[in-house]
Amino acid sequence: MGIQAFDDVISYLQTTEDKNGNKVDMESVIASQGADFRSHYFRDEGLVNLRSIAKPVADLALGAAIGKGLRFKETEIFLDTLVLPFISEYCQFQSEDNRRAWSQVTVKDLLRVTLGHDKGIMFSKDIKDRDPKTFVNYVVNYPITETVGEHFVYSNAGSFILSTLVTEFLGLKLVDFVDEHLFRPLSIKNFDWDSFGKYTAGCTGLWMSNRDLHKIGQLLLNQGNWEGAQIVPSHFVSEMTKPQVASPTHRYIESRAFAKWSYGLNLWICEDGSYFCDGTDGQYLVIIPDQKLVVTALGPQPDALPVSNALGLLK
């Protein structure tokens, strides 16, 4: 269907109820296909917490920095760089088994979440009663019971550790790192990012407008190119948007409009080649490459299924 179905998407969201019988609560939806740009605002435009969509935003900034020769001290950083030599400088391992397991973890493992954990961690339910000063040690000491680099389970842990690495070895918070390498080149000026103690959360808590988030989607669609400038190396974007883990995943529901068939670097990959990221409460960043279509939807909608169904009308 493509962008021609945009009005149907809006109508669906305006007339459909969620599982609790409530009107679907959205802030805005934007779609672009080539020069065709459509937007609809259900309320006044503002900054919205992107939740997990913060993850691929951070990844793109990392890719841009790697393209410029990112170094931690004297070591040039790549996706296959091992992280233990760095995190061991500011965390304390409680067991040799975990230290040994972390010796296999690469930067890529942080982004595709193949850390060997048996469940996702660093979600609000398991950190709400913890002191943020203990978060790093909590992550590195959480038992690794599966094969690092192979076993995927969705988690906030990897993106948080990436944030700590940036702060510890570059001396600036992840929010400032992303501003330098990504937001400024895209002329994104109005944003905020929540912190976990002295670190930017990384995995969540990024507040942006939908219009600016849409630029992120267009950057992905265009393989890291923005208005003729290569902001992020195209090969890095290719790594982000290709299947990195075995399918189907533990979150795969075939009937969904955008089924989580595999996982790239903090992006869900669909079997048809589409890819997306969703955040708690109905936040969506969707790219459908074969239609050259980008869709972004933001809103405080706890039941995200109606949002997914609506956006599926564009496929």
Phi, psi and omega in degrees: 000310181075199188294344178299337180271009185302315180298326177294323177299312181296317179299318179300313182293331181280338187246346184269145175258153177276186186296341179264006180080015180263152174297137179298130186253104182235157175264313184193158172224134177230139175224143176222143178214101188064231180277353182275120184232123180236143176215148175218130179247124179275347178204176180300140181294139177204186176276138181234142176290114183286349183055236187290347176293347173301328186299303180295335175297314177297322180298318180298320177295320177299316179299319178298318181291321177298321178297337179264004179091041180308133177228141166254111191059239182261003186262123176285138187259134175227175178296330182267011177291133176286139186264343184303317180302337181268309185291335180294345179282343183223013174230166181238117177277140180262350178215148178291331179299315180291321177300318181296319179294318179293341178293348179260351186282129177254171174302319179300322178298326176298322187274329178262002175058051174250062186267355179086011177280154180271351176203164177286144179227176183070022170274163186304324184293332182255002176240356187300330181254012181258147174287126179307334179294342183261358188299317182298311180294326176300315182294310186288342180257359175294132187305131174259107186249350181245180185280118176298137179088349181236317186274119180258136167212131185297135188200160173267355190295315186297315182291328176294316179297321176303317179299319180293323179298315180300315182291315184291327187249349174247348177075021176218154181288154181304323180301322179285326175298314179293321178301314182295314190267343185230306187294315181298315177299335180264004182058040173264116188242336187250104183199168174207158181216125180295156180243150167251093184066232183276356182253143167298139185304319177080307185274348184195180170079015176270123181256121181215165172276159178295322181300320178285323176299324181297329175298323178298316178297319179293325176297317177297312180303322183269020175057041175087003181262136179227112178052043176090351179255133179275094183286315179238134179306137183298326180293331177290317178298322177299320177295321180296324193256009177251154180300127180249343184231160182295151179239156357282159180271174178291351179249013183283122174232104190303328185284349181290148179301322176236090185278137183278077186284321179210184183224136175263232172256095182057031173223137174280138181249130176268157183296334181274004178097349173291158175214157187198169169225138177237146178244154178311137177076038166083022176271131180223136169235112188235134175235126177245091190301320185290345174254000185052045187245133175239133179227133175229136181224132181229143175170157180275065185249101185301319177269104187277350184301316178299327179292314178299316179298320180296312181295333178296341178295342181279345186286000000 
